[in-house]
Amino acid sequence: MTADRLAIAGHNPVSDYYNRNTGRFLRYGGSGQAAAIHRQLWAPGVIDVNQAFLYANALVAQAIQPVLKSAPEARLLDLGCGVGGTATWMAERIGAQVTGVTNSSVQVQLAQERAARLGLAQTCSFVQADFLDLPDLGQFQAAWAIESFAHASDGYRFFQQAASRLAEGGRLVLCDDFLSEEMRIGVSVEAATWVERFRRGWRLGNLYIPSQVDSLARQFGLRLVQDYDLSSYLRPFLPGRMVLMKLLTNLPLHSAYWDNLTGGTALQVCQARGWVQYHLLVWEKSDPDPIGSYNQA
């Protein structure tokens, strides 16, 4: 059964968005065997599209490596797992037990099918749930959210839930879009318009500045250990395509996939103007520190 046929309209705008769009993302996104519903990262040494899609996975694996050394039989949690691309990649390369959480019924079924096809059904499990209200899944040595945190309507609740599932010394990794620090000073009408178009098109629940995110995380005993700005690894649209997309997305058309194109075009503008940046943030669980400090690596 195709992802389009599995799509079921519900009351959650984010789950509806992914139920309706996941099949199209996989068909037109070009991630192939990587099964990624996140962006390509063209870091130094990356030579093809497959590597660009897998680069975020490699960064997460590197970030949680210290935990894996001390807990060889670690349990890992993917918050916003999509169709299981990152979860199965981790299971194959690390050998850990991985649990993926998504609020999309379409994605859960596709992720389960992928794990079974790869012989990982005993290693990877997938749960349909809201990561702001996680079921009792036990404790994990590491968790990550690749381009899913921005969908959280309540950042405080996200960190409360994530931290409560992490074992002491565990690590949490976010790879996502954030507002730049300059947006703290003041936002022009033009910037506000494009940022709102991005948020609306991609069904984002938040867009924080990294230091604001860290302030939330510290309240739950999460200490920031790494902050990498990966914005330079993103490839912008070619100028001609950008002009065309701006014109097309101004048309009064409405559909889940059209909204995605509109949001993606707005994101390109926001990144080009320096309003939105793409960061990898890594925290380690220790004692709660409501004051703390924010340091960029």
C-alpha positions as CSV (number, residue, x, y, z in Angstrom):
1,M,0.0,0.0,0.0
2,T,1.4,3.4,-0.9
3,A,2.0,6.2,1.5
4,D,-0.6,8.3,-0.2
5,R,-3.3,5.6,0.3
6,L,-2.3,5.3,4.0
7,A,-2.8,9.1,4.6
8,I,-5.5,9.7,7.1
9,A,-6.7,13.2,8.0
10,G,-6.7,13.9,11.8
11,H,-6.7,16.8,14.1
12,N,-2.9,17.4,14.5
13,P,-1.6,19.7,11.7
14,V,1.9,18.3,11.9
15,S,0.8,14.6,11.6
16,D,-1.7,15.6,8.9
17,Y,1.2,17.4,7.0
18,Y,3.4,14.3,7.1
19,N,0.6,11.8,6.5
20,R,-0.2,13.7,3.3
21,N,3.3,14.6,2.2
22,T,5.6,11.7,3.2
23,G,5.1,9.8,0.0
24,R,5.9,12.8,-2.1
25,F,8.9,13.6,0.0
26,L,10.3,10.1,-0.7
27,R,9.4,10.2,-4.4
28,Y,10.7,13.7,-5.2
29,G,13.2,14.4,-2.4
30,G,15.9,12.2,-4.0
31,S,17.2,10.6,-0.8
32,G,16.9,7.1,-2.2
33,Q,18.2,4.3,0.1
34,A,19.0,6.8,2.8
35,A,15.2,7.2,3.3
36,A,15.8,10.7,4.6
37,I,13.2,13.4,5.1
38,H,15.8,16.0,6.0
39,R,18.2,18.2,4.0
40,Q,21.5,17.4,2.3
41,L,24.6,18.6,4.0
42,W,27.5,19.2,1.6
43,A,30.4,19.2,4.1
44,P,34.0,19.0,2.9
45,G,34.6,15.5,1.6
46,V,31.0,14.8,0.7
47,I,31.0,13.7,-3.0
48,D,27.4,12.7,-3.8
49,V,23.8,13.1,-2.9
50,N,23.6,9.9,-0.8
51,Q,26.5,11.0,1.4
52,A,25.0,14.5,1.7
53,F,21.7,13.0,3.0
54,L,23.6,10.7,5.4
55,Y,25.9,13.4,6.8
56,A,23.5,14.4,9.5
57,N,23.3,10.8,10.7
58,A,27.1,10.7,10.9
59,L,27.2,13.9,12.9
60,V,24.7,12.5,15.4
61,A,26.7,9.3,15.7
62,Q,29.8,11.2,16.4
63,A,28.1,13.4,19.0
64,I,26.8,10.4,21.0
65,Q,30.1,8.4,20.6
66,P,31.2,9.2,24.2
67,V,28.1,7.6,25.5
68,L,28.5,4.5,23.4
69,K,32.0,3.9,24.7
70,S,30.7,3.7,28.3
71,A,27.5,1.8,27.4
72,P,28.2,-0.6,24.6
73,E,24.6,-2.0,24.8
74,A,23.0,1.5,24.6
75,R,19.4,2.2,23.9
76,L,18.9,5.1,21.5
77,L,15.8,7.3,20.9
78,D,14.9,9.0,17.6
79,L,12.4,11.8,18.3
80,G,10.7,12.5,15.0
81,C,12.0,9.4,13.2
82,G,10.4,9.9,9.8
83,V,10.4,6.6,7.9
84,G,13.2,5.1,9.9
85,G,16.2,6.2,7.8
86,T,18.4,7.4,10.6
87,A,17.2,4.8,13.1
88,T,18.0,1.9,10.8
89,W,21.3,3.5,9.8
90,M,22.3,3.7,13.5
91,A,21.2,0.2,14.2
92,E,23.3,-1.2,11.3
93,R,26.4,0.7,12.2
94,I,26.3,0.9,15.9
95,G,24.5,-2.3,16.8
96,A,22.3,-0.5,19.4
97,Q,18.6,-0.9,20.1
98,V,16.8,2.1,18.5
99,T,13.3,3.3,19.2
100,G,11.8,5.8,16.8
101,V,8.9,8.1,17.6
102,T,6.7,9.9,15.1
103,N,3.2,11.2,15.2
104,S,2.5,10.1,11.6
105,S,0.7,6.8,11.1
106,V,2.1,6.7,7.5
107,Q,5.6,7.1,8.7
108,V,5.3,4.4,11.4
109,Q,4.1,1.8,8.9
110,L,6.8,2.7,6.4
111,A,9.5,2.6,9.1
112,Q,8.4,-0.8,10.3
113,E,8.4,-2.1,6.8
114,R,11.9,-0.7,6.2
115,A,13.3,-2.3,9.4
116,A,11.8,-5.7,8.5
117,R,13.2,-5.4,4.9
118,L,16.7,-4.7,6.3
119,G,16.4,-7.6,8.9
120,L,16.3,-5.1,11.8
121,A,12.9,-5.8,13.1
122,Q,14.4,-7.0,16.4
123,T,16.7,-4.1,16.7
124,C,14.5,-1.1,15.7
125,S,11.0,-0.4,17.0
126,F,8.7,2.4,16.0
127,V,6.0,4.1,18.0
128,Q,3.2,6.5,16.9
129,A,3.2,9.1,19.6
130,D,3.6,12.9,20.3
131,F,7.1,13.6,21.6
132,L,5.6,16.2,23.8
133,D,3.7,13.4,25.6
134,L,5.9,10.3,25.3
135,P,4.6,6.9,26.5
136,D,6.7,4.9,29.0
137,L,9.6,3.7,26.9
138,G,12.2,3.3,29.6
139,Q,15.6,5.0,29.8
140,F,17.9,5.8,26.9
141,Q,21.6,6.6,26.7
142,A,21.1,9.0,23.8
143,A,18.4,10.7,21.9
144,W,18.2,13.0,18.8
145,A,15.8,15.0,16.8
146,I,16.8,15.8,13.2
147,E,14.6,18.6,11.8
148,S,11.7,17.7,14.1
149,F,12.3,19.9,17.1
150,A,11.0,22.9,15.1
151,H,7.6,21.2,15.0
152,A,7.3,21.3,18.8
153,S,4.6,23.7,19.9
154,D,6.1,23.8,23.4
155,G,9.9,23.8,23.7
156,Y,9.8,23.6,27.5
157,R,7.7,20.4,27.3
158,F,10.0,18.9,24.6
159,F,13.0,19.2,26.8
160,Q,11.1,18.0,29.9
161,Q,10.0,14.9,28.0
162,A,13.4,14.2,26.4
163,A,15.4,14.7,29.6
164,S,13.1,12.5,31.6
165,R,13.9,9.6,29.2
166,L,17.7,10.1,29.3
167,A,19.9,8.2,31.7
168,E,22.4,10.2,33.7
169,G,25.3,11.2,31.4
170,G,23.1,10.6,28.4
171,R,23.2,12.9,25.4
172,L,20.6,14.8,23.4
173,V,21.3,16.1,19.9
174,L,19.2,18.5,17.9
175,C,19.9,19.3,14.2
176,D,17.5,21.9,13.0
177,D,16.7,25.4,11.9
178,F,17.0,28.3,14.4
179,L,16.7,32.0,14.2
180,S,20.0,33.8,14.1
181,E,21.2,35.9,17.1
182,E,20.7,39.1,15.1
183,M,16.9,38.4,15.2
184,R,17.0,39.1,18.9
185,I,17.9,42.7,18.3
186,G,15.0,43.5,16.0
187,V,13.0,42.1,13.1
188,S,12.1,44.0,10.0
189,V,8.7,43.7,8.4
190,E,10.3,41.9,5.5
191,A,12.1,39.4,7.8
192,A,9.0,38.7,9.8
193,T,7.0,38.1,6.6
194,W,9.4,35.5,5.2
195,V,9.9,33.8,8.5
196,E,6.2,33.5,9.0
197,R,5.8,32.1,5.5
198,F,8.5,29.5,6.3
199,R,6.8,28.6,9.6
200,R,3.3,28.3,8.1
201,G,4.4,26.3,5.1
202,W,6.4,23.8,7.1
203,R,3.9,23.6,10.0
204,L,6.6,24.8,12.5
205,G,5.6,25.1,16.1
206,N,8.7,27.2,17.1
207,L,11.7,29.0,15.8
208,Y,14.1,29.8,18.7
209,I,17.5,31.4,18.9
210,P,20.1,28.8,20.0
211,S,20.7,30.5,23.3
212,Q,17.0,30.5,24.0
213,V,16.9,26.8,23.4
214,D,19.8,26.2,25.7
215,S,18.1,28.2,28.4
216,L,15.2,25.7,28.2
217,A,17.4,22.7,28.2
218,R,19.4,23.8,31.2
219,Q,16.3,23.7,33.3
220,F,16.2,19.9,32.9
221,G,19.8,19.2,33.7
222,L,21.1,19.3,30.2
223,R,24.5,20.9,29.7
224,L,25.4,22.2,26.3
225,V,28.6,20.6,25.1
226,Q,28.6,21.4,21.3
227,D,27.0,24.0,19.0
228,Y,28.0,23.8,15.4
229,D,26.6,26.2,12.7
230,L,26.1,24.0,9.7
231,S,24.5,26.7,7.5
232,S,27.4,26.8,5.0
233,Y,26.8,23.1,4.2
234,L,23.4,23.8,2.8
235,R,23.1,24.3,-1.0
236,P,20.9,27.2,-2.0
237,F,18.6,27.2,-5.0
238,L,20.2,28.3,-8.2
239,P,19.3,32.0,-8.9
240,G,17.0,31.2,-11.8
241,R,15.1,28.6,-9.8
242,M,14.8,30.9,-6.9
243,V,13.2,33.6,-9.0
244,L,10.8,31.1,-10.5
245,M,9.9,29.6,-7.1
246,K,9.2,33.1,-5.6
247,L,6.8,33.8,-8.5
248,L,5.1,30.4,-8.3
249,T,4.6,30.3,-4.5
250,N,2.9,33.7,-4.6
251,L,0.0,32.1,-6.5
252,P,-3.1,31.6,-4.5
253,L,-2.9,27.8,-4.4
254,H,-3.5,25.6,-1.4
255,S,-2.5,22.0,-0.7
256,A,-0.2,20.2,1.7
257,Y,2.6,19.8,-0.8
258,W,2.2,23.3,-2.2
259,D,2.5,24.7,1.3
260,N,5.8,22.7,1.6
261,L,7.1,24.3,-1.5
262,T,6.1,27.7,-0.3
263,G,7.8,27.1,3.1
264,G,10.9,25.8,1.4
265,T,11.2,28.8,-0.8
266,A,10.8,31.1,2.2
267,L,13.5,29.2,4.1
268,Q,15.9,29.8,1.2
269,V,15.2,33.5,1.5
270,C,15.6,33.4,5.3
271,Q,18.9,31.6,5.0
272,A,20.3,33.8,2.3
273,R,19.5,36.9,4.4
274,G,21.0,35.4,7.5
275,W,17.7,35.3,9.4
276,V,17.7,31.5,9.9
277,Q,20.6,29.2,10.5
278,Y,21.1,25.5,10.6
279,H,22.7,24.2,13.8
280,L,23.7,21.0,15.5
281,L,23.3,21.3,19.3
282,V,24.5,18.6,21.7
283,W,23.7,18.4,25.4
284,E,24.7,16.0,28.2
285,K,22.5,15.2,31.1
286,S,23.8,16.3,34.5
287,D,22.2,18.2,37.4
288,P,19.6,20.9,36.7
289,D,21.2,24.3,36.4
290,P,18.6,27.1,36.0
291,I,21.3,29.7,35.6
292,G,24.2,28.2,33.7
293,S,25.9,29.7,30.7
294,Y,25.8,29.5,26.9
295,N,28.9,28.7,24.9
296,Q,29.3,28.2,21.2
297,A,31.9,25.6,20.1
